[in-house]
Amino acid sequence: MIPSSQGCYKSLLTLSAIIPNLAHSQPLVQISVATGIMQQDYKELSANTPNGIFNQETGNLNIWQIQANYLPTLSISKLNLPLSLQGLYRHSNGDTQYDGYLQQGQMLIPFESTTKNNLQDIQVSIGLRLTPQPVQVVPFVAYVAHTWQRGLSQYHETFSHKSLALGLSSLWQINHKWEILGLFSVGQMQSAKINVPQVSFSASLGTQTIKTIQTQLAYSLNPHWQIALSANYQRYGYGQSILSNGFFEPESITKQRSFLTSLNYVY
């Protein structure tokens, strides 16, 4: 958040009961618990600085995540639709290093500090399994609610947004032990907001697209247990807010790279 004088980002329940006509003939249910790190790269943009960046915050955040997947078949008359349902909750927290400026009047003062971060993502998705194993292709739609509490040295900001994404995933069962997953999605951000109670500032933010790429390699220890390694890249941004109570939030870009280790239970 910048004063006006400067002149200028994915509650978890099993989803098996939400559709009444689901066939339960040997569905696959997977519960996954994961932990890892997220490399956060956040930039606020400004035309008044030499490099066009008012500040940049980078650092590694800790992640823990729980996820449930359910693969039922929806029967409508003589039509059977193989579905893929998913619910996910992710929590990330840690410190990033603030490298940028403070502004007093028209003067830019170089400034470095530490920012505390607390992020939460809730995601639910539904997809259609177009092909069976060993190569399973699933187009899907996902709804995501995101909250980011950003603790600066002067005050605390809370960013939030919702998004609706379309994506495609492909799961390749290499053999009875190994499988690999690839996923890509593009979403449109909705209802983006910032709230800073200490200075009575609250405003809507411009919305942009959200792009996500993910890959995962899993190994089956036995018929019920898997271990997996995954990598995820996400990019999104917020547009500049209007002037409110003497402040505005500039345009920003966030890039996140996550690396997770998970333990999966399948039944």
Protein Blocks (a to p, Z undefined) as FASTA:
>chain_A
ZZfklopaehiacfklmpmkbcfehiacdddddddddddddddddfkbmnopabdcdddd
ddddddddddddddehjaccdddddddddddeddddddddddehjaccdddddddddddd
ddddddddfbdcfbdcdddddddddddddddfkbccddddddddddddddddfblmbccd
ddddddddehiacddfknopacdddddddddddddddddfblkbccdddddddddddddd
ddeehiacdddddddddddddddddZZ
